[in-house]
Amino acid sequence: MAVAGVAAAQFLPWLVAGLLAGALADRRGARTVIAAADAGRVVVLAVLAAAVATGRASIPLVIAAAFLLGVGETLRDTAAQTAVPRLVTDAQLEKANGRLVAGEIVGNEFLGPPVGALLFVVGAALPFAVNGAALALAVMLVLSLPLSLARPGRDPRAADAGVSTTGPAAVRGGALAGLRWLVRQPLLRTLVVVGAAVAAADSAWFAIFVLYARESLGLGALGFGLLLATGAAGGLAGSFAADRLIARFRHRHVLTWSLATTAGVPLLLVVAPHRVAAVAVVVTTSASFAVLNVAALSIRHRLVPEGLLGRVVAASRMLTFGCTALGTLAGGALAARAGVEAPFLFSGAVAVVATLAWWRSSHLAAPADPA
């Protein structure tokens, strides 16, 4: 129950603060929001580290800390996405987004888990203290960014759409303004919806993957950890190759194949439950998901007006996070009722529908659209 409470506390911020995060990013500017959010997380981690070190940590305190850290992460991640098109040229978007995705993979999958585990063995409070120190350094680095990022972006396209990018109205409108704008953009709307559907399919089979690895592949904890590490390596390779793939094949085709591969390749584990097949699946799907993210982010950065980007990001991520949570629940339910192979079949079905929907929408897009 305690673990479930902490997990829920980490996800809940997107439901309660996602709308506000997008509005604040558009109203206050990326540099201001990122620095404030990370500074707040430093304070929370310092309190948590002190409580753990003195033996005063409790389940309610940990849940509250997880929630506040999640709020800070929501604010920070949303604002960070609005900074990219203001820091690099249009031609550099794919490369910049690829490096950002690579950085997330290195931090979240390669360095974070093993370093955190090692620090925890040395001292239970150390992971929180080191995390807080790293965030304090991040705040200083963010404050070294150009002052232009401390001001909200202005784009005549937002004004033409009747959307406020400055003043209290930008905050009051919240991500609803972004959602209203998004539903009027056929190409971007389809991309967000199919991306969320594929995220749900991916989370459905991955939710029971540890069970599949144990029962069908005979892997223990070490073997499963190594399998996940190969997947992270695939994601890293995909993030570095994405800009070159997009330059050669264009966004439309790269996204079509990425959508099909990310959700469709796991079907291989139904017909070939073998360790070699499992390695191929996790490497391929992770690489495809990284390429998908880079291409989708770059299209969004080009199509969305600068002063509205935070709210569109918030609306998109709320849909994706919500579908991911539902996909996880669906994966568990399908495995319980129809067997451990059912989530993989579900993922394959989603792959077909999502790929066809994107293919049709991208071919109907206006010539000016970057797809």
RAGIPE-V296794 format. One record per residue. N is the residue number from 1. SS is DSSP state (alpha for helix, beta for strand, coil for the rest). PHI is phi in radians with two decimals (NA if undefined). PSI is psi as a letter, one per 20 degrees, with the letter a starting at -180 (none if undefined). Layout:
<<N/SS/PHI/PSI> <N/SS/PHI/PSI>>
This chain:
<<1/coil/NA/g> <2/alpha/-1.11/g> <3/alpha/-1.10/g> <4/alpha/-1.09/h> <5/alpha/-1.11/g> <6/alpha/-1.15/g> <7/alpha/-1.08/g> <8/alpha/-1.13/h> <9/alpha/-1.13/h> <10/alpha/-1.37/h> <11/alpha/-1.51/h> <12/alpha/-0.97/h> <13/alpha/-0.94/h> <14/alpha/-1.16/h> <15/alpha/-1.38/h> <16/alpha/-1.74/h> <17/alpha/-2.11/i> <18/alpha/-1.06/g> <19/alpha/-1.08/g> <20/alpha/-1.14/h> <21/alpha/-1.05/g> <22/alpha/-1.12/g> <23/alpha/-1.15/g> <24/alpha/-1.16/h> <25/alpha/-1.08/h> <26/alpha/-1.32/h> <27/alpha/-1.48/g> <28/alpha/-1.79/i> <29/coil/1.69/q> <30/alpha/-1.11/g> <31/alpha/-1.05/g> <32/alpha/-1.11/g> <33/alpha/-1.18/g> <34/alpha/-1.09/g> <35/alpha/-1.10/g> <36/alpha/-1.17/g> <37/alpha/-1.13/g> <38/alpha/-1.21/h> <39/alpha/-1.11/h> <40/alpha/-1.10/h> <41/alpha/-1.19/h> <42/alpha/-1.07/g> <43/alpha/-1.11/g> <44/alpha/-1.08/g> <45/alpha/-1.17/h> <46/alpha/-1.13/g> <47/alpha/-1.11/g> <48/alpha/-1.15/g> <49/alpha/-1.08/g> <50/alpha/-1.13/h> <51/alpha/-1.15/g> <52/alpha/-1.17/g> <53/alpha/-1.13/h> <54/coil/-1.68/j> <55/coil/1.30/k> <56/coil/-1.84/j> <57/coil/-1.23/q> <58/coil/-2.32/r> <59/alpha/-1.03/g> <60/alpha/-1.02/h> <61/alpha/-1.14/g> <62/alpha/-1.13/g> <63/alpha/-1.13/g> <64/alpha/-1.10/g> <65/alpha/-1.13/g> <66/alpha/-1.07/h> <67/alpha/-1.14/g> <68/alpha/-1.14/h> <69/alpha/-1.12/h> <70/alpha/-1.15/h> <71/alpha/-1.08/g> <72/alpha/-1.07/g> <73/alpha/-1.16/h> <74/alpha/-1.07/g> <75/alpha/-1.10/g> <76/alpha/-1.17/g> <77/alpha/-1.14/h> <78/alpha/-1.13/g> <79/alpha/-1.13/h> <80/alpha/-1.07/h> <81/alpha/-1.19/h> <82/alpha/-1.35/i> <83/alpha/-1.41/h> <84/alpha/-0.99/g> <85/alpha/-1.18/i> <86/alpha/-1.64/i> <87/alpha/-1.81/h> <88/coil/-2.22/r> <89/coil/-1.34/r> <90/alpha/-1.02/h> <91/alpha/-1.22/i> <92/alpha/-1.72/j> <93/alpha/-1.05/g> <94/alpha/-1.09/g> <95/alpha/-1.15/g> <96/alpha/-1.13/g> <97/alpha/-1.14/h> <98/alpha/-1.10/g> <99/alpha/-1.21/h> <100/alpha/-1.15/g> <101/alpha/-1.09/g> <102/alpha/-1.09/g> <103/alpha/-1.08/h> <104/alpha/-1.13/g> <105/alpha/-1.13/g> <106/alpha/-1.08/g> <107/alpha/-1.24/g> <108/alpha/-1.50/h> <109/alpha/-2.04/h> <110/alpha/-1.66/g> <111/alpha/-1.60/g> <112/alpha/-0.96/g> <113/alpha/-1.04/g> <114/alpha/-1.18/h> <115/alpha/-1.15/g> <116/alpha/-1.08/g> <117/alpha/-1.13/g> <118/alpha/-1.12/g> <119/alpha/-1.12/h> <120/alpha/-1.13/h> <121/alpha/-1.12/h> <122/alpha/-1.21/g> <123/coil/-2.91/p> <124/coil/-1.07/h> <125/coil/-1.48/i> <126/alpha/-1.06/g> <127/alpha/-0.99/h> <128/alpha/-1.24/h> <129/alpha/-1.15/g> <130/alpha/-1.16/g> <131/alpha/-1.05/g> <132/alpha/-1.09/g> <133/alpha/-1.13/h> <134/alpha/-1.12/h> <135/alpha/-1.19/h> <136/alpha/-1.08/g> <137/alpha/-1.11/h> <138/alpha/-1.08/h> <139/alpha/-1.05/g> <140/alpha/-1.12/h> <141/alpha/-1.17/g> <142/alpha/-1.10/h> <143/coil/-1.20/i> <144/coil/-1.53/i> <145/coil/-1.21/r> <146/coil/-0.96/q> <147/alpha/-1.10/h> <148/alpha/-1.06/h> <149/alpha/-1.34/i> <150/alpha/-1.46/i> <151/coil/-1.91/q> <152/coil/-1.16/q> <153/coil/-1.32/q> <154/coil/-2.24/p> <155/coil/-2.49/p> <156/alpha/-1.03/h> <157/alpha/-1.14/h> <158/alpha/-1.19/g> <159/alpha/-1.14/h> <160/alpha/-1.08/h> <161/coil/-1.48/j> <162/coil/1.31/k> <163/coil/-1.89/p> <164/coil/-1.40/p> <165/coil/-1.94/i> <166/coil/-2.40/r> <167/coil/1.40/r> <168/alpha/-1.04/h> <169/alpha/-1.08/h> <170/alpha/-1.13/h> <171/alpha/-1.37/g> <172/alpha/-1.08/h> <173/alpha/-1.16/h> <174/alpha/0.97/b> <175/alpha/-1.28/i> <176/alpha/-1.06/h> <177/alpha/-1.11/g> <178/alpha/-1.13/h> <179/alpha/-1.15/g> <180/alpha/-1.10/g> <181/alpha/-1.18/g> <182/alpha/-1.10/g> <183/alpha/-1.20/i> <184/coil/-1.62/j> <185/coil/-1.96/n> <186/alpha/-0.97/g> <187/alpha/-1.15/g> <188/alpha/-1.18/h> <189/alpha/-1.06/g> <190/alpha/-1.11/g> <191/alpha/-1.09/g> <192/alpha/-1.14/g> <193/alpha/-1.17/g> <194/alpha/-1.20/h> <195/alpha/-1.12/g> <196/alpha/-1.16/h> <197/alpha/-1.13/g> <198/alpha/-1.18/h> <199/alpha/-1.08/h> <200/alpha/-1.13/g> <201/alpha/-1.12/g> <202/alpha/-1.11/g> <203/alpha/-1.24/h> <204/alpha/-1.12/g> <205/alpha/-1.35/h> <206/alpha/-1.23/h> <207/alpha/-1.10/h> <208/coil/-1.93/j> <209/alpha/-1.12/h> <210/alpha/-1.12/h> <211/alpha/-1.18/g> <212/alpha/-1.07/g> <213/alpha/-1.09/h> <214/alpha/-1.34/g> <215/alpha/-1.41/g> <216/coil/-1.67/h> <217/coil/-1.86/i> <218/coil/1.18/k> <219/coil/-1.59/q> <220/coil/-1.62/a> <221/alpha/-1.09/g> <222/alpha/-1.14/g> <223/alpha/-1.08/g> <224/alpha/-1.17/h> <225/alpha/-1.08/g> <226/alpha/-1.16/h> <227/alpha/-1.09/g> <228/alpha/-1.14/h> <229/alpha/-1.12/h> <230/alpha/-1.15/h> <231/alpha/-1.12/g> <232/alpha/-1.08/h> <233/alpha/-1.10/h> <234/alpha/-1.11/g> <235/alpha/-1.09/h> <236/alpha/-1.12/g> <237/alpha/-1.10/g> <238/alpha/-1.11/h> <239/alpha/-1.16/h> <240/alpha/-1.38/h> <241/alpha/-1.58/i> <242/alpha/-1.01/g> <243/alpha/-1.10/h> <244/alpha/-1.25/h> <245/alpha/-1.11/g> <246/alpha/-1.17/g> <247/alpha/-1.09/h> <248/alpha/-1.50/g> <249/alpha/-1.94/i> <250/alpha/1.30/q> <251/alpha/-1.03/g> <252/alpha/-0.98/g> <253/alpha/-1.29/h> <254/alpha/-1.10/g> <255/alpha/-1.17/h> <256/alpha/-1.04/g> <257/alpha/-1.24/h> <258/alpha/-1.17/g> <259/alpha/-1.08/g> <260/alpha/-1.12/g> <261/alpha/-1.26/g> <262/alpha/-1.00/g> <263/alpha/-1.68/h> <264/alpha/-1.58/h> <265/alpha/-1.04/h> <266/alpha/-0.97/i> <267/alpha/-1.02/h> <268/alpha/-1.02/h> <269/alpha/-1.26/i> <270/alpha/-1.35/g> <271/alpha/-1.60/i> <272/coil/-2.43/m> <273/coil/-1.30/m> <274/coil/-2.29/q> <275/alpha/-1.10/h> <276/alpha/-1.10/g> <277/alpha/-1.11/h> <278/alpha/-1.10/g> <279/alpha/-1.08/g> <280/alpha/-1.06/h> <281/alpha/-1.16/g> <282/alpha/-1.19/h> <283/alpha/-1.18/g> <284/alpha/-1.16/g> <285/alpha/-1.16/h> <286/alpha/-1.15/g> <287/alpha/-1.11/g> <288/alpha/-1.13/h> <289/alpha/-1.15/h> <290/alpha/-1.13/g> <291/alpha/-1.10/g> <292/alpha/-1.01/g> <293/alpha/-1.10/g> <294/alpha/-1.10/g> <295/alpha/-1.14/g> <296/alpha/-1.15/g> <297/alpha/-1.06/g> <298/alpha/-1.18/h> <299/alpha/-1.10/g> <300/alpha/-1.06/g> <301/alpha/-1.12/h> <302/alpha/-1.46/h> <303/alpha/-1.54/h> <304/coil/-1.52/p> <305/coil/-0.99/q> <306/alpha/-0.98/g> <307/alpha/-1.34/i> <308/alpha/-2.03/i> <309/alpha/-1.04/g> <310/alpha/-1.04/g> <311/alpha/-1.26/h> <312/alpha/-1.22/g> <313/alpha/-1.02/g> <314/alpha/-1.08/g> <315/alpha/-1.09/g> <316/alpha/-1.14/g> <317/alpha/-1.24/h> <318/alpha/-1.09/g> <319/alpha/-1.12/g> <320/alpha/-1.14/g> <321/alpha/-1.13/h> <322/alpha/-1.10/g> <323/alpha/-1.18/h> <324/alpha/-1.10/g> <325/alpha/-1.11/g> <326/alpha/-1.15/h> <327/alpha/-1.10/h> <328/alpha/-1.08/g> <329/alpha/-1.12/g> <330/alpha/-1.12/h> <331/alpha/-1.07/g> <332/alpha/-1.13/g> <333/alpha/-1.16/g> <334/alpha/-1.12/g> <335/alpha/-1.13/h> <336/alpha/-1.21/h> <337/alpha/-1.62/h> <338/alpha/-2.11/j> <339/coil/1.83/r> <340/coil/-1.21/i> <341/coil/-1.41/i> <342/alpha/-1.03/g> <343/alpha/-1.06/h> <344/alpha/-1.21/h> <345/alpha/-1.15/g> <346/alpha/-1.05/g> <347/alpha/-1.09/g> <348/alpha/-1.12/g> <349/alpha/-1.10/g> <350/alpha/-1.10/h> <351/alpha/-1.03/g> <352/alpha/-1.11/g> <353/alpha/-1.13/g> <354/alpha/-1.12/g> <355/alpha/-1.13/g> <356/alpha/-1.14/g> <357/alpha/-1.09/g> <358/alpha/-1.18/g> <359/alpha/-1.03/g> <360/alpha/-1.16/g> <361/alpha/-1.13/g> <362/alpha/-1.19/h> <363/alpha/-1.40/i> <364/alpha/-1.64/i> <365/coil/-1.15/q> <366/coil/-1.14/q> <367/coil/-1.03/h> <368/coil/-1.31/i> <369/coil/-1.20/q> <370/coil/-1.30/i> <371/coil/-1.26/none>>
